[in-house]
Amino acid sequence: MTSDSSLEEKNLEEADIEKQVQDEEQVQRLDRIRTIESDILDPQISRKSKAFRESDAGDGTTREDQILTGTPYYICVVSLILCMFLIALDQMITAAILTTVSDHFHDFGKMTWITAAYMMPMGCCAQVWGRLSISFGRKWIMVICIIIFELGSLVAGVSNSMDMFIGGRALQGVGASGIQSIVMIIGTEITTMDRKPILLANLSLTFVVASCIGPIIGGLFGTYVSWRWCFYINLCCGALIFPFFVFTYKPKPPVGSFMDKLRTVDFLDSGLMIASIVLILLALSFGQNGTTWRSSSVISCFVIGGVLLIIFGIYNFGYSKFPAIPRDIVSVVKIDIGFIVFSMNYAAFLVMAQFLSIYYQNVAGHNAFHTGLSLIPMAIATSGIAIVNGIVMKKFGIIKEVCLVGAVFLPVAIGLLTMLGTKENLGWSIGFQILLGSATGMNFQGPLMSALIIAPKTPGSSILTTAFFNFGRSVASALFSEIAGAIYTATLKAGIKQISSQIQEKTYPLEAIIMNIDLLKDLNIHDRGLVEAKILSSIDNTFYLALAMALVSFAFTFFLSGKKVPKNVEA
C-alpha cells in the first residue's frame, strides 16, 4: 500500500514536472512569437533594449569593441580620408598623362591598358579583401594593401617599358581595391548608425575632390616636371599616411590562430570570382584595342569568363562554407536593390566625369590644367550636397526620400549635358555640371545606409554588406568604363571613316588620331571641325550609356527600403 502511494506521488511529481516543462516551452514559444511580431513591426528595435543594434564583426570581437569616440575617432577619420585620397588622386592623376606616357614609350596601341590594368583588379578584388579583413583584421589587411599599392607606384614610376608600366598599374589596382574596401568598412565600423551618413559622405566626396585636382596635378607634372612624379608622389604621401594610420588606428585584434583564420577564407571561391570578372573585362579591353570583336581572343575570354561566372555562382551560393558573397545578405531583396542603385549611380557619375574630361580636352581644346578647373563646379556640387545629405539623414532620419530626388535629377542632368556643342557654352557647362553633381551627391551614401539598417544581425554581416556594396561599385565602374571606352572607340572609328573623303589634308591616317589626340592640332580649321564633331558625337554615345544607368538607378530607387536612420542606437 505504501509502495503504491509513493509510486502515485512519484507519478504526480513527474506529471507536474512535465507540465512545468510544457508551460515553460509554451512561454518560450509565445516569447518567440512576440519577438517575431515585434521584428515585423520594427526589425531595427530590440524588444528588450528598444535600441537599434548592428551585428558584431564576426572575428570574435563585439560591436562595442570597434566603436571610437572623441579624439581617437577624429584622428582615425582623418587617417581614413588620407588613405582614400591617396588612391582617388592616383586614379584621376593619370587621366592627364595617358598621351604623355604612350608617347614616351612609343606605344600608343597600349594606351587604354594604362587605365584598364588599374580598373580590373579594382573591381575583382574588393569583395575578397572584405572577407580577409574579417579573418585577419582590418588594420593589417589595410597595411598589406598600402604596401602593395606603393610597390605598384614604384614599379610604374621607374618603368622602362610600356609592359612594365602596365604591370605596375595592375599592382596599384590590387592595392587600391583593398584600401578602398577597408576604408569603407572601417568607416562604417568605428561609429554608430546615426553618425554614419556624415562620415560616409566625407569618405565618398574624397573621390570627387580628387577628380578635380588629379588632372591638374597630373597636367602640371606631365608638362613641367616629369610624368614619373605622378607616381613618385604616391611614395611621398604613403610615407606620411602609412605610419599615421598604423599608430592611430588600434582596434581589438581578431581571435584565433593563424591557421584558424586561414580556414575561413575560401580561395577556390575567390579565385573563380576574380578569374571570371578579369576574363570578361579583358574581352572588353581587347575589343576596343584594335582586336576585332569577332576574334578568337575576344570570344574565348567572353565564353570562358561567362562559364566561370556561372560555376562561381553555383559554388558560392550552394557549396562554399565561407562564400565571398554571403547568401544571407544577397537573399535580402531590399539590400540587392540598394546594391543596384549604389553601383549604377556611381558608375554613371564616373563615366560622365571621364568623358567630360575628354570633351574639355579634345573638343573644347583645354589642357589638363584647365580641364581640372572646368570640372570644379561638379566637384563642389557633389561635395556640398553629399555633406548636406549626411546632415539631413542624421537630423531627420530620411534616406529613401533624398535618394528619390537625386534619382529624378540624375538622368535629367545627363540628358542636358548631351546638348554641349563643339563650341563650349560656359553657362550651360557650369549649370549642367552643378545639376549632375547635386543629383549624384544625393545618392552617395543613401543606398548603403539603407542596406546597413536592414542587414542581417549575424556576426560579420555589416562588414560583408559594406564590402558587397564596394565590390558592386568597383565592378560597375570597371565594367562600364570599359564598355564606354569601347563605344567611344568604335563610334569614333566609324565616324572618321565617314568623313575621310571630306578631309582636305591627309598627311597621316586619320585613324591615328584615336591613339594620339595631339595629332588633331596639326589639322587645318576645316578638317579639325569635322573630326571634333565626330569626337563629340562619340562622347554623346557614352553619355547615353550613363543615361541608361541613371534610368536603371531611378527605377530601382522606388523600391529601396523605407527604414529611417535609427535615433536610439546601442554603441
C-alpha positions as a printed Julia matrix, in Angstrom:
571×3 Matrix{Float64}:
  0.0    0.0     0.0
  2.83   2.35    0.97
  4.73   1.48   -2.18
  1.63   2.15   -4.31
  1.15   5.52   -2.59
  4.78   6.53   -3.13
  4.53   5.42   -6.75
  1.46   7.59   -7.25
  3.23  10.55   -5.63
  6.24   9.97   -7.89
  4.0    9.83  -10.94
  2.27  13.04   -9.82
  5.63  14.75   -9.36
  6.76  13.63  -12.81
  3.48  14.85  -14.25
  3.93  18.21  -12.52
  7.5   18.49  -13.82
  6.38  17.57  -17.33
  3.59  20.15  -17.09
  6.06  22.79  -15.91
  8.37  21.97  -18.81
  5.46  22.19  -21.23
  4.41  25.5   -19.66
  7.97  26.84  -19.96
  8.15  25.71  -23.58
  4.81  27.39  -24.2
  6.07  30.6   -22.61
  9.25  30.46  -24.7
  7.19  29.8   -27.81
  4.96  32.77  -27.06
  8.03  34.86  -26.33
  9.5   33.98  -29.71
  6.21  34.8   -31.41
  6.09  38.2   -29.71
  9.71  38.82  -30.74
  8.93  37.93  -34.35
  5.86  40.16  -34.27
  7.97  42.96  -32.84
 10.58  42.46  -35.54
  7.91  42.56  -38.22
  6.63  45.85  -36.88
 10.15  47.26  -36.49
 13.07  44.89  -37.05
 15.55  47.58  -36.02
 14.38  47.67  -32.43
 15.44  45.18  -29.8
 12.4   44.23  -27.72
 14.39  44.39  -24.5
 16.52  47.46  -25.01
 14.36  49.32  -27.56
 17.62  50.31  -29.28
 18.99  49.52  -32.72
 21.97  47.18  -32.71
 24.28  46.21  -35.56
 25.91  42.83  -35.97
 29.27  42.0   -34.42
 32.34  41.87  -36.64
 32.43  38.09  -36.93
 36.07  37.9   -35.82
 35.46  37.25  -32.13
 35.15  40.93  -31.22
 31.91  42.67  -30.26
 30.31  45.72  -31.81
 31.32  47.78  -28.77
 35.0   46.87  -29.26
 35.12  48.73  -32.58
 33.35  51.97  -31.62
 35.58  55.05  -31.29
 34.68  58.36  -29.68
 36.33  61.7   -29.03
 39.86  62.39  -30.24
 40.67  58.78  -31.34
 37.58  58.86  -33.57
 38.52  62.1   -35.33
 42.15  61.04  -35.76
 41.0   57.75  -37.29
 38.63  59.58  -39.65
 41.48  61.81  -40.83
 43.68  58.77  -41.49
 40.86  57.08  -43.45
 40.29  60.19  -45.57
 44.02  60.4   -46.31
 44.14  56.72  -47.31
 41.12  57.14  -49.59
 42.53  60.34  -51.06
 45.79  58.53  -51.87
 44.13  56.08  -54.26
 41.48  58.53  -55.52
 44.15  61.02  -56.54
 46.15  58.34  -58.32
 43.05  57.17  -60.18
 42.47  60.66  -61.62
 46.02  61.98  -61.89
 46.87  59.51  -64.66
 44.0   60.78  -66.83
 46.17  63.75  -67.77
 49.28  61.76  -68.73
 47.89  58.94  -70.89
 49.2   60.52  -74.08
 52.47  61.6   -72.44
 53.31  58.09  -71.21
 52.31  56.46  -74.5
 54.49  58.92  -76.4
 57.43  58.31  -74.05
 57.37  54.55  -74.7
 56.36  55.0   -78.37
 53.44  52.62  -77.84
 50.06  54.27  -78.38
 48.49  50.89  -79.11
 48.51  50.03  -75.39
 47.37  53.42  -74.1
 43.95  52.24  -72.89
 45.64  49.48  -70.87
 47.03  52.18  -68.57
 43.52  52.62  -67.19
 42.27  49.07  -67.77
 45.15  47.45  -65.85
 44.22  49.56  -62.82
 40.44  49.2   -63.02
 40.33  45.41  -63.48
 41.81  44.45  -60.08
 39.88  47.33  -58.51
 36.68  45.54  -59.48
 37.77  41.94  -58.95
 39.43  42.05  -55.55
 37.16  44.3   -53.46
 34.97  41.53  -52.04
 37.96  39.28  -51.34
 39.64  41.98  -49.25
 36.42  42.35  -47.26
 36.4   38.65  -46.36
 40.12  38.71  -45.49
 39.59  41.72  -43.21
 37.21  39.68  -41.05
 39.66  36.8   -40.76
 42.89  38.74  -40.21
 41.72  42.16  -39.03
 41.02  45.41  -40.85
 44.24  47.1   -39.71
 46.78  44.61  -41.03
 44.92  43.95  -44.28
 44.97  47.72  -44.84
 48.72  47.75  -44.15
 49.27  45.0   -46.74
 47.15  46.87  -49.3
 49.06  50.13  -48.8
 52.36  48.27  -49.27
 51.08  46.64  -52.49
 49.84  50.0   -53.78
 53.13  51.74  -53.01
 55.09  48.9   -54.64
 52.95  49.29  -57.76
 53.58  53.05  -57.74
 57.33  52.44  -57.54
 57.26  49.98  -60.45
 55.19  52.38  -62.58
 57.46  55.3   -61.71
 60.75  53.59  -62.61
 59.42  51.5   -65.53
 61.5   51.38  -68.71
 58.86  49.81  -70.96
 55.13  50.01  -71.5
 54.64  46.42  -70.32
 56.49  47.13  -67.07
 54.44  50.29  -66.59
 51.16  48.4   -67.12
 52.32  45.76  -64.62
 52.9   48.5   -62.05
 49.42  49.87  -62.7
 47.93  46.4   -62.13
 49.73  46.15  -58.77
 48.39  49.58  -57.88
 44.89  48.39  -58.71
 45.17  45.37  -56.4
 46.31  47.55  -53.51
 43.83  50.33  -54.25
 40.97  47.83  -54.3
 41.79  46.77  -50.75
 42.37  50.31  -49.49
 39.02  51.49  -50.83
 37.17  48.48  -49.44
 38.79  48.53  -45.98
 38.39  52.3   -45.61
 34.65  51.97  -46.17
 34.46  49.0   -43.78
 36.35  50.78  -41.0
 34.3   53.92  -41.63
 31.05  52.04  -41.03
 32.51  50.18  -38.05
 34.02  52.9   -35.85
 30.8   54.84  -35.31
 27.13  54.27  -34.57
 24.44  54.12  -37.24
 23.13  57.64  -36.6
 26.6   59.15  -37.24
 27.43  57.13  -40.34
 25.83  59.38  -43.02
 28.21  62.3   -42.5
 31.27  60.04  -42.24
 30.33  58.16  -45.42
 29.74  61.48  -47.18
 33.24  62.66  -46.27
 34.8   59.43  -47.49
 32.84  59.43  -50.75
 33.45  63.05  -51.66
 37.2   62.38  -51.46
 36.86  60.84  -54.92
 35.07  63.92  -56.18
 37.75  66.31  -54.94
 40.41  64.07  -56.47
 38.57  64.09  -59.81
 39.24  67.84  -60.0
 42.73  68.29  -58.63
 44.01  64.99  -60.06
 44.08  66.14  -63.7
 45.51  69.5   -62.59
 48.42  67.89  -60.71
 48.91  65.35  -63.49
 48.99  68.11  -66.07
 51.49  70.14  -64.07
 53.8   67.16  -63.54
 53.47  65.93  -67.12
 54.1   69.37  -68.61
 56.64  71.0   -66.32
 58.39  68.22  -64.33
 58.05  64.55  -65.38
 55.16  62.13  -65.68
 57.05  59.82  -63.32
 56.33  62.21  -60.47
 52.64  61.31  -60.79
 53.71  58.02  -59.17
 56.58  59.22  -57.01
 54.1   61.49  -55.23
 52.31  58.34  -54.04
 55.53  57.23  -52.34
 55.87  60.6   -50.63
 52.24  60.6   -49.47
 52.43  56.96  -48.44
 55.49  57.66  -46.28
 53.31  60.02  -44.23
 49.96  58.2   -44.36
 51.29  54.72  -43.56
 52.73  55.44  -40.08
 49.88  57.82  -39.29
 47.34  55.05  -39.88
 49.36  52.33  -38.11
 49.9   54.36  -34.94
 46.45  55.96  -34.69
 44.14  53.05  -35.52
 44.34  50.47  -32.72
 41.35  48.1   -32.89
 40.91  44.98  -30.81
 42.54  42.15  -32.83
 40.55  39.15  -34.11
 40.65  36.0   -32.01
 42.02  32.64  -33.15
 45.26  31.24  -34.52
 46.62  31.99  -37.98
 45.54  28.58  -39.31
 42.04  29.02  -37.88
 41.78  32.35  -39.67
 43.13  30.86  -42.89
 40.4   28.21  -42.86
 37.74  30.95  -43.01
 38.91  32.01  -46.48
 37.61  30.01  -49.46
 40.36  30.53  -52.03
 38.58  28.48  -54.7
 35.5   30.66  -54.39
 37.53  33.88  -54.56
 39.63  32.55  -57.44
 36.58  31.69  -59.53
 35.11  35.14  -58.95
 38.31  37.0   -59.82
 39.06  34.87  -62.9
 35.56  35.27  -64.35
 35.49  39.05  -63.94
 39.03  39.51  -65.26
 38.29  37.49  -68.42
 35.12  39.45  -69.15
 36.92  42.78  -68.67
 39.81  41.53  -70.81
 37.37  40.75  -73.62
 36.04  44.3   -73.48
 39.58  45.72  -73.47
 40.69  43.54  -76.4
 37.64  44.63  -78.36
 38.48  48.32  -78.15
 42.26  47.97  -78.56
 42.4   47.06  -82.22
 41.29  43.44  -81.92
 38.01  42.78  -83.71
 35.03  41.73  -81.62
 34.78  38.53  -83.66
 38.37  37.49  -82.95
 39.11  34.25  -81.14
 40.73  36.04  -78.19
 37.66  38.2   -77.51
 35.18  35.35  -77.94
 37.29  32.98  -75.81
 37.51  35.47  -72.96
 33.77  36.1   -73.06
 32.87  32.39  -73.18
 35.36  31.17  -70.56
 34.64  34.15  -68.32
 30.9   33.54  -68.58
 31.25  29.83  -67.8
 33.48  30.55  -64.79
 30.97  33.14  -63.58
 28.2   30.52  -63.67
 30.41  27.99  -61.85
 31.25  30.64  -59.26
 27.56  31.37  -58.68
 26.74  27.68  -58.19
 29.69  27.06  -55.87
 29.41  30.32  -53.92
 25.71  30.06  -53.15
 25.44  26.28  -52.99
 28.6   24.77  -51.54
 31.04  27.29  -50.06
 31.16  27.41  -46.25
 32.71  30.89  -46.34
 31.33  32.45  -49.53
 32.84  35.63  -50.96
 29.29  36.91  -51.47
 27.22  35.69  -48.48
 23.88  34.06  -49.16
 22.11  35.64  -46.19
 22.96  39.12  -47.5
 22.07  38.54  -51.15
 18.79  36.88  -50.11
 17.54  40.21  -48.69
 15.82  41.78  -51.7
 16.0   45.34  -50.34
 19.78  45.0   -49.98
 20.04  43.85  -53.61
 18.0   46.87  -54.7
 20.28  49.22  -52.77
 23.27  47.47  -54.32
 21.96  48.17  -57.83
 21.14  51.82  -57.07
 24.53  52.39  -55.42
 26.51  50.74  -58.24
 24.61  52.3   -61.14
 24.66  55.78  -59.61
 28.42  55.78  -59.09
 29.24  54.12  -62.43
 27.12  56.69  -64.29
 28.91  59.51  -62.47
 32.35  58.02  -63.23
 31.59  57.62  -66.94
 30.33  61.21  -67.08
 33.41  62.56  -65.28
 35.72  60.52  -67.52
 34.21  61.67  -70.8
 33.53  65.23  -69.7
 37.29  65.38  -69.21
 37.76  64.08  -72.76
 35.24  66.67  -74.01
 37.11  69.56  -72.43
 40.48  68.39  -73.75
 39.62  67.03  -77.2
 36.68  69.22  -78.22
 36.84  72.42  -76.17
 40.64  72.47  -76.53
 41.59  72.78  -72.86
 44.86  71.48  -71.49
 44.95  69.15  -68.48
 45.24  72.04  -66.02
 42.21  73.9   -67.38
 40.26  70.64  -67.7
 40.63  70.16  -63.96
 39.43  73.71  -63.38
 36.45  73.11  -65.68
 35.3   70.15  -63.55
 35.33  72.12  -60.29
 31.59  73.05  -60.42
 30.67  69.37  -60.47
 33.04  68.59  -57.59
 31.78  71.45  -55.42
 28.15  70.5   -56.05
 28.72  66.81  -55.31
 30.74  67.51  -52.17
 28.35  70.11  -50.83
 25.2   68.08  -51.43
 26.77  64.9   -50.01
 27.6   66.74  -46.77
 24.16  68.36  -46.58
 22.6   64.98  -47.3
 24.54  63.45  -44.4
 23.3   66.19  -42.06
 19.7   65.72  -43.23
 19.91  61.96  -42.68
 21.31  62.44  -39.2
 18.74  65.08  -38.19
 15.57  63.75  -39.82
 16.48  60.1   -40.44
 15.15  60.09  -44.01
 17.02  58.11  -46.67
 14.7   56.96  -49.45
 13.15  60.38  -50.0
 16.52  62.04  -50.62
 17.62  59.2   -52.9
 14.45  59.63  -54.96
 15.15  63.32  -55.52
 18.66  62.52  -56.71
 17.41  59.66  -58.89
 14.98  62.03  -60.65
 17.54  64.72  -61.45
 20.47  62.47  -62.45
 19.06  61.4   -65.86
 17.87  64.98  -66.42
 21.4   66.31  -65.83
 22.97  63.71  -68.13
 20.41  64.44  -70.83
 21.18  68.16  -70.63
 24.92  67.53  -70.94
 24.35  65.87  -74.32
 23.47  69.39  -75.53
 27.09  70.57  -75.23
 28.47  71.56  -78.63
 31.86  71.87  -80.3
 31.97  75.45  -79.06
 31.87  75.47  -75.28
 28.96  77.33  -73.68
 30.34  78.26  -70.25
 26.94  78.9   -68.67
 25.5   75.58  -69.82
 28.65  73.74  -68.84
 28.69  75.08  -65.28
 24.93  74.8   -64.75
 24.6   71.25  -66.07
 27.64  70.13  -64.05
 26.14  71.55  -60.86
 22.93  69.63  -61.51
 24.9   66.44  -62.24
 26.99  66.81  -59.09
 23.98  67.58  -56.9
 22.0   64.6   -58.18
 24.95  62.26  -57.69
 25.7   63.58  -54.2
 22.18  62.75  -53.04
 22.82  59.05  -53.66
 26.42  58.77  -52.48
 25.67  57.28  -49.06
 21.9   56.67  -49.02
 21.7   53.18  -50.59
 24.49  51.81  -48.36
 22.9   53.33  -45.25
 19.58  51.78  -46.22
 21.22  48.35  -46.57
 23.15  48.54  -43.3
 19.94  49.25  -41.38
 18.24  46.09  -42.67
 21.37  43.91  -42.87
 21.2   40.54  -41.07
 22.34  40.59  -37.46
 24.62  37.56  -37.83
 28.29  38.29  -36.97
 30.17  39.86  -39.87
 27.06  40.86  -41.83
 27.63  44.62  -41.59
 31.22  44.29  -42.79
 30.31  41.96  -45.65
 27.38  44.18  -46.66
 29.73  47.16  -46.9
 32.26  45.06  -48.83
 29.47  43.82  -51.12
 28.43  47.38  -51.98
 32.02  48.45  -52.52
 32.51  45.39  -54.74
 29.47  46.41  -56.79
 30.69  49.96  -57.17
 34.17  48.82  -58.22
 32.94  46.18  -60.68
 30.33  48.51  -62.18
 32.93  51.28  -62.53
 35.44  48.97  -64.22
 32.85  47.26  -66.41
 31.04  50.36  -67.64
 34.27  52.33  -68.07
 35.41  49.57  -70.43
 32.04  49.5   -72.2
 32.05  53.29  -72.53
 35.59  53.18  -73.9
 34.57  50.51  -76.4
 31.57  52.59  -77.51
 33.7   55.72  -77.84
 36.43  53.99  -79.86
 34.07  52.06  -82.14
 31.81  55.01  -82.96
 34.78  57.35  -83.46
 36.39  54.89  -85.89
 33.13  54.66  -87.83
 32.69  58.43  -87.77
 36.19  59.13  -89.06
 35.65  56.7   -91.95
 32.51  58.64  -92.88
 34.36  61.96  -93.18
 37.6   60.67  -94.69
 36.57  61.79  -98.18
 35.9   65.34  -96.91
 39.31  65.83  -95.33
 41.44  68.31  -97.28
 44.88  67.48  -95.85
 45.85  63.83  -95.38
 49.39  63.91  -94.02
 48.74  60.81  -91.89
 45.95  58.23  -91.48
 43.01  59.78  -89.63
 42.66  56.64  -87.51
 45.92  57.65  -85.82
 44.0   60.44  -84.05
 42.19  57.82  -81.96
 45.51  56.71  -80.45
 47.15  60.15  -80.37
 44.69  63.01  -80.0
 47.53  65.56  -80.13
 47.6   65.0   -83.9
 44.31  66.89  -84.03
 46.23  70.14  -83.56
 48.06  69.59  -86.88
 44.82  69.71  -88.92
 43.51  72.89  -90.51
 40.36  74.55  -89.15
 38.03  72.84  -91.63
 39.36  69.33  -91.04
 39.62  69.83  -87.29
 35.99  70.92  -87.14
 34.86  67.74  -88.92
 36.87  65.49  -86.6
 35.77  67.38  -83.46
 32.13  66.9   -84.48
 32.69  63.14  -84.69
 34.52  63.12  -81.35
 31.59  64.99  -79.79
 29.14  62.51  -81.29
 31.16  59.61  -79.83
 31.23  61.31  -76.42
 27.45  61.74  -76.6
 27.14  57.99  -77.14
 28.97  57.37  -73.86
 26.62  59.87  -72.2
 23.69  57.79  -73.45
 25.23  54.77  -71.71
 25.43  56.81  -68.5
 21.82  57.89  -69.07
 20.74  54.25  -69.29
 22.5   53.5   -65.99
 20.87  56.54  -64.39
 17.44  55.36  -65.53
 18.09  51.9   -64.04
 19.08  53.57  -60.78
 15.95  55.74  -60.95
 13.65  52.75  -61.45
 15.11  50.74  -58.56
 15.21  53.69  -56.15
 11.42  53.47  -55.76
 11.88  50.03  -54.18
 14.55  50.97  -51.63
 13.82  50.2   -48.0
 11.8   52.92  -46.33
 13.53  52.46  -42.96
 14.83  55.62  -41.34
 18.16  56.15  -39.63
 17.58  54.95  -36.04
 17.88  57.55  -33.31
 18.22  55.21  -30.35
 21.37  53.22  -31.06
 23.33  50.76  -28.95
 27.01  51.66  -29.03
